[in-house]
Structures are given as C-alpha cells and as structure tokens.
C-alpha cells in the first residue's frame, strides 16, 4: 500500500512538472526580408484568450494565419483589439515593431513594455508626425494616448495588466553599444524567457548574456523555467565580423555552454530552445536547423516555430 502511494505521488509530481503553462502563437518568425512574417509571438495561458505580444514585426497577417490554423478564434479585429493586451518591444529595429506601428490606427488602448532606450526610439523616431503620428501618451504633440509606455528597469518585475503575466526586462547587446533586451515572463511560479536580437558576449565584448544566464540559472535548476526563445540569424558559414549583433548555431552553443556551467548539464537536458529570427535568405533557415540538430551535445530540445501554429509549453 505504501509503495502504491509513493508511486502515485511520483506520478502526480511528474504530471505537475509536465503541465502546460504557456501557449505560444507565432505571428511572425523571420528576421528580415519577408515583411508578412517578421518577429512577433503571442504568449498566453492555456484555455485563455488574453495575450502579450513579444515583439511586433508582423501582427495582422500573423493573426489571419493563426485563425486559418485554428490557433486563434474570433474575428481579426477582436483578436487585435481585445485579446492582445500589450506589447513587449525588445529593440527599435523595424522587423520587431513595424506591425505595431502600421496597425496602431485599428488597435485599442493598451500597454507597451520596453527598456528606456527603446521607449526613446519609439518617441523620437516612430510615433512622430513626420513618420506616422503619436498614438502614445508621451512624446511629441499631439498625443492620441492609445498606448501607455511601461519602462522596464533591469531586474524589476512589473505586472502586465489584464493578464496573468509579470514581465522583467534585461538589457542585451546588439552591435555594442546598441541595446536590445530580453523579457522574463512569469505566470504563477513558471517562467518563459524571450530574447530580442543579441550577439554573443565574446564578439560583442559584453557581459549582458552572462548576467542573464546568472539570473535564470536558479530557475532552470528548479524546473521553473523550461523554455528559452532565442535568435539564430545566420548559419555557421557567416563570418563573425559580418554577424551585426546576431548568433549562429555555434555561437548559441557557446552561450549555452556558459549557462551549463551555472546549471549543470543534467538541468539543461530537455530544455526547450525556441529558435527565432532565422534570416530567410536562400536556404538559411534549413541550414541553421540542420546545424543545430546535428551538433547538440547538451541535448536541449530545439523547437522551430511556424507562423500561425500554436506551441504548448511547460
């Protein structure tokens, strides 16, 4: 009887650890060229229809694709206005925010989460009369007040209103000293980490990724963080001096090895790595996929998102 009870307890613990805590719906997956499929990921809770959009390179086309694939339900307008509750914008490059800008006239009031340098870019270069108009509540007049800026300060968690999520921002280096950022998303005691564009510390002459690995290592060890979304823009054939603040498969492995030093290899086995921002030039996406899968000594679980196709994550 005692043995049966222990077996049941072990099964319950296993099922709890495997429970699905996040739904991820890619609205766009690439890092340039295909303007209808650029970096944007909806993250929501299972059986809920409220989302935070992690970057917003492509929005409306991605919504339509997700409806076609039964990943989202409802009219496009309702999803845009009512189900997307806010945007995290990692940095100021167009392939990460053009969907937000172009869809702003049809959008509803909501929050934008970003580090201070990114907010300044939005205020000074995009939401201005010369390029668009100011749909936010700060910056150049006239201000339409549709979007409210929420500044993310290093390591400080803030709530994403009207959702069950909390967001913590961390700076990244994307051609040093240009700043990109990462969002650590929490729901209850579970975490998902999303990185905007980033170069490797060695090439960027930076410590930003190392600091981030130090922060998340305890969460990985406790199995509270099971998914990292990180870019791999180029195949290994890309010369390091032509990376422009991006990663290759080898450089991602170089960084994951540093994370392993803080977690131990056993704790990295099976960690979900969602590969974002592959450059769609020629056969690059398939080459990157092949190179990652063929050299995986850490035994992480690589996931290659498809536009509109929902991914359930622990």
PLY file of the C-alpha trace (Angstrom):
ply
format ascii 1.0
element vertex 314
property float x
property float y
property float z
element edge 313
property int vertex1
property int vertex2
end_header
0.00 0.00 0.00
2.84 2.34 0.95
4.62 1.56 -2.33
1.42 2.34 -4.29
1.06 5.68 -2.50
4.65 6.61 -3.30
4.17 5.65 -6.94
1.02 7.77 -7.12
2.86 10.72 -5.55
5.70 10.36 -8.05
3.17 10.29 -10.91
1.44 13.43 -9.63
4.77 15.25 -9.32
5.72 14.17 -12.85
2.40 15.34 -14.29
2.69 18.66 -12.44
6.15 19.21 -13.89
4.83 18.42 -17.38
1.76 20.66 -17.09
1.32 23.18 -19.88
1.78 26.70 -18.55
2.18 28.77 -21.72
0.64 28.85 -25.18
2.89 30.38 -27.82
1.44 31.53 -31.13
3.99 32.81 -33.66
2.60 35.71 -35.67
5.94 36.03 -37.46
9.18 34.08 -37.23
11.83 35.54 -39.55
14.48 38.20 -39.12
14.01 40.27 -42.25
13.01 40.35 -45.94
9.58 38.71 -45.60
7.51 41.64 -44.36
4.48 39.40 -43.81
6.38 37.06 -41.45
8.58 39.06 -39.06
9.33 38.52 -35.37
6.17 38.53 -33.23
4.98 35.93 -30.73
1.78 35.85 -28.73
2.22 34.29 -25.30
-0.88 33.31 -23.35
-2.09 30.93 -20.69
-3.73 27.66 -21.77
-7.50 27.92 -22.27
-7.29 31.70 -22.06
-7.65 34.23 -24.85
-5.55 37.08 -23.46
-2.04 37.55 -24.77
1.12 39.58 -24.53
2.82 40.10 -27.89
6.59 39.60 -27.69
7.84 41.95 -30.39
5.52 43.01 -33.18
7.21 42.83 -36.58
4.15 41.22 -38.18
0.76 41.38 -36.46
-2.32 41.34 -38.70
-1.07 38.83 -41.27
0.03 36.58 -38.41
-3.40 36.81 -36.79
-5.05 35.76 -40.07
-2.64 32.84 -40.42
-3.28 31.74 -36.82
-7.05 31.83 -37.41
-6.61 29.63 -40.50
-4.63 27.13 -38.39
-7.20 27.20 -35.54
-4.62 28.64 -33.15
-6.78 31.72 -32.57
-10.53 32.13 -32.71
-12.63 35.16 -33.41
-12.63 37.98 -35.96
-9.24 39.56 -36.68
-10.41 42.89 -35.27
-11.48 41.29 -31.98
-8.17 39.49 -31.56
-6.19 42.66 -32.26
-8.27 44.93 -30.05
-9.44 42.67 -27.24
-7.22 39.62 -26.95
-3.78 41.23 -27.34
-3.40 43.17 -24.08
0.07 44.61 -24.57
3.37 44.53 -26.44
6.92 43.89 -25.31
9.27 45.56 -27.79
12.84 44.30 -27.47
14.55 46.97 -29.56
13.95 49.64 -32.15
14.51 47.80 -35.44
11.60 47.67 -37.86
11.47 43.89 -38.17
10.48 43.85 -34.49
7.94 46.66 -34.36
6.59 47.58 -37.81
3.38 45.58 -37.23
2.68 47.58 -34.09
3.16 50.87 -35.93
1.15 50.04 -39.04
-1.77 48.52 -37.10
-1.95 51.27 -34.48
-4.91 53.11 -36.07
-7.04 49.95 -35.77
-5.78 48.97 -32.33
-7.26 49.64 -28.89
-5.78 51.18 -25.74
-3.04 49.03 -24.27
0.45 48.95 -22.80
3.87 48.90 -24.41
6.64 47.34 -22.29
10.23 48.30 -23.14
13.53 49.41 -21.66
14.20 53.16 -21.63
16.35 53.35 -24.82
13.61 51.57 -26.80
10.90 53.88 -25.48
13.05 56.82 -26.57
13.33 55.38 -30.08
9.55 54.96 -30.30
9.02 58.51 -29.02
11.68 60.20 -31.16
11.58 58.28 -34.43
8.33 56.39 -34.99
5.41 57.92 -33.10
6.02 61.37 -34.55
4.21 63.39 -37.19
6.96 63.10 -39.81
6.80 59.29 -39.94
3.34 58.38 -38.57
1.55 60.12 -35.70
1.91 59.79 -31.94
-0.50 57.07 -30.82
1.14 57.00 -27.37
0.61 59.08 -24.23
4.13 60.53 -24.09
6.34 62.32 -26.60
5.54 64.66 -29.48
2.24 66.52 -29.50
-0.46 65.88 -30.48
-0.63 62.68 -28.42
-3.53 60.34 -29.16
-2.99 58.42 -25.91
-3.76 54.95 -27.23
-0.56 53.33 -25.95
0.93 53.70 -22.50
4.67 53.18 -22.05
5.77 50.93 -19.20
9.51 51.28 -18.66
11.25 48.03 -17.80
14.11 48.52 -15.36
16.85 45.92 -15.07
15.72 43.03 -12.90
12.49 44.69 -11.70
9.28 42.76 -12.30
6.09 44.58 -13.25
2.58 43.23 -13.95
1.17 43.02 -17.46
-2.26 44.42 -16.75
-5.37 42.45 -17.79
-3.28 39.26 -18.00
-1.89 36.68 -15.59
1.68 37.60 -16.54
4.51 39.58 -14.99
7.48 40.88 -17.01
11.09 41.56 -16.08
13.41 43.26 -18.56
17.13 42.68 -19.14
19.47 44.53 -21.46
21.20 42.75 -24.35
23.92 43.89 -26.73
23.04 44.03 -30.43
26.17 45.52 -32.04
27.61 47.09 -28.92
26.70 49.72 -27.66
23.25 49.44 -29.33
20.82 47.99 -26.82
18.34 45.21 -27.33
16.53 43.46 -24.47
15.05 40.26 -23.10
11.76 39.66 -21.31
11.46 37.16 -18.48
7.74 36.34 -18.41
6.27 34.85 -15.24
2.93 33.14 -14.71
2.48 31.92 -11.12
5.75 30.08 -10.41
6.58 29.35 -14.05
8.77 31.35 -16.41
9.45 31.80 -20.11
12.45 33.78 -21.38
12.28 35.70 -24.66
15.38 37.39 -26.10
15.34 40.03 -28.78
18.29 40.27 -31.15
21.59 39.61 -29.42
25.19 38.94 -30.23
27.44 36.60 -28.29
29.27 38.17 -25.36
32.67 37.28 -26.80
32.01 39.12 -30.04
30.06 41.98 -28.51
32.74 42.43 -25.83
29.88 42.43 -23.37
28.70 40.62 -20.26
24.98 41.00 -20.91
24.24 37.36 -21.72
26.42 36.12 -18.89
24.49 38.30 -16.44
21.23 36.98 -17.84
22.40 33.36 -17.50
23.32 34.04 -13.87
19.83 35.37 -13.25
17.94 32.49 -14.83
20.19 29.58 -13.80
18.39 29.03 -10.46
15.04 28.96 -12.28
16.33 26.37 -14.75
17.66 24.21 -11.93
14.29 24.36 -10.14
12.48 23.48 -13.41
10.55 26.71 -13.15
11.97 27.94 -16.47
11.63 25.33 -19.20
11.72 27.47 -22.36
14.15 29.99 -23.81
13.27 31.81 -27.03
16.48 32.97 -28.67
17.61 34.08 -32.09
19.89 32.25 -34.52
20.04 34.52 -37.54
22.83 33.05 -39.64
24.38 29.64 -40.38
27.89 28.86 -39.21
29.35 29.93 -42.54
28.64 33.59 -41.75
31.94 35.35 -40.87
31.98 36.67 -37.32
32.78 40.22 -38.47
29.57 40.16 -40.57
27.16 38.99 -37.86
25.97 42.52 -36.97
24.94 41.54 -33.46
23.42 38.13 -34.18
24.05 34.47 -33.37
24.96 31.38 -35.37
24.38 27.77 -34.23
27.96 27.56 -32.97
27.64 30.82 -31.06
24.36 29.75 -29.50
26.07 26.56 -28.32
28.95 28.66 -26.99
26.47 30.65 -24.89
24.51 27.58 -23.76
27.78 26.06 -22.57
28.17 29.10 -20.31
24.64 28.56 -19.00
25.53 24.89 -18.40
28.41 25.96 -16.16
25.83 27.60 -13.89
23.14 24.90 -14.01
24.95 21.63 -14.66
24.39 19.67 -17.87
21.65 17.47 -16.41
19.46 20.50 -15.80
19.80 21.64 -19.41
18.77 18.32 -20.94
15.32 18.69 -22.46
15.27 22.48 -22.04
13.11 23.92 -24.82
15.01 26.28 -27.10
12.63 28.06 -29.48
14.78 29.24 -32.38
13.70 32.69 -33.56
14.79 35.25 -36.14
16.30 32.98 -38.77
17.18 35.09 -41.80
15.08 33.74 -44.71
17.75 34.32 -47.38
18.00 31.31 -49.72
18.27 28.06 -47.70
19.46 29.70 -44.49
16.53 28.56 -42.29
17.02 24.89 -43.19
20.80 25.11 -42.91
20.51 26.65 -39.43
18.07 23.92 -38.39
20.37 21.18 -39.69
23.44 22.63 -37.97
21.64 22.93 -34.64
20.23 19.42 -34.72
23.47 17.79 -35.81
25.55 19.38 -33.05
23.52 19.16 -29.85
25.85 17.84 -27.12
23.73 19.46 -24.38
20.65 17.53 -25.54
18.35 20.54 -25.46
15.01 20.35 -27.28
15.15 22.64 -30.30
11.78 23.97 -31.49
11.46 25.66 -34.89
8.27 27.75 -34.91
5.92 28.04 -37.88
3.84 31.13 -38.48
0.38 30.70 -37.01
0.97 27.26 -35.47
0.40 27.11 -31.71
3.10 25.66 -29.46
2.16 24.42 -25.97
4.94 24.86 -23.44
5.52 23.75 -19.83
0 1
1 2
2 3
3 4
4 5
5 6
6 7
7 8
8 9
9 10
10 11
11 12
12 13
13 14
14 15
15 16
16 17
17 18
18 19
19 20
20 21
21 22
22 23
23 24
24 25
25 26
26 27
27 28
28 29
29 30
30 31
31 32
32 33
33 34
34 35
35 36
36 37
37 38
38 39
39 40
40 41
41 42
42 43
43 44
44 45
45 46
46 47
47 48
48 49
49 50
50 51
51 52
52 53
53 54
54 55
55 56
56 57
57 58
58 59
59 60
60 61
61 62
62 63
63 64
64 65
65 66
66 67
67 68
68 69
69 70
70 71
71 72
72 73
73 74
74 75
75 76
76 77
77 78
78 79
79 80
80 81
81 82
82 83
83 84
84 85
85 86
86 87
87 88
88 89
89 90
90 91
91 92
92 93
93 94
94 95
95 96
96 97
97 98
98 99
99 100
100 101
101 102
102 103
103 104
104 105
105 106
106 107
107 108
108 109
109 110
110 111
111 112
112 113
113 114
114 115
115 116
116 117
117 118
118 119
119 120
120 121
121 122
122 123
123 124
124 125
125 126
126 127
127 128
128 129
129 130
130 131
131 132
132 133
133 134
134 135
135 136
136 137
137 138
138 139
139 140
140 141
141 142
142 143
143 144
144 145
145 146
146 147
147 148
148 149
149 150
150 151
151 152
152 153
153 154
154 155
155 156
156 157
157 158
158 159
159 160
160 161
161 162
162 163
163 164
164 165
165 166
166 167
167 168
168 169
169 170
170 171
171 172
172 173
173 174
174 175
175 176
176 177
177 178
178 179
179 180
180 181
181 182
182 183
183 184
184 185
185 186
186 187
187 188
188 189
189 190
190 191
191 192
192 193
193 194
194 195
195 196
196 197
197 198
198 199
199 200
200 201
201 202
202 203
203 204
204 205
205 206
206 207
207 208
208 209
209 210
210 211
211 212
212 213
213 214
214 215
215 216
216 217
217 218
218 219
219 220
220 221
221 222
222 223
223 224
224 225
225 226
226 227
227 228
228 229
229 230
230 231
231 232
232 233
233 234
234 235
235 236
236 237
237 238
238 239
239 240
240 241
241 242
242 243
243 244
244 245
245 246
246 247
247 248
248 249
249 250
250 251
251 252
252 253
253 254
254 255
255 256
256 257
257 258
258 259
259 260
260 261
261 262
262 263
263 264
264 265
265 266
266 267
267 268
268 269
269 270
270 271
271 272
272 273
273 274
274 275
275 276
276 277
277 278
278 279
279 280
280 281
281 282
282 283
283 284
284 285
285 286
286 287
287 288
288 289
289 290
290 291
291 292
292 293
293 294
294 295
295 296
296 297
297 298
298 299
299 300
300 301
301 302
302 303
303 304
304 305
305 306
306 307
307 308
308 309
309 310
310 311
311 312
312 313
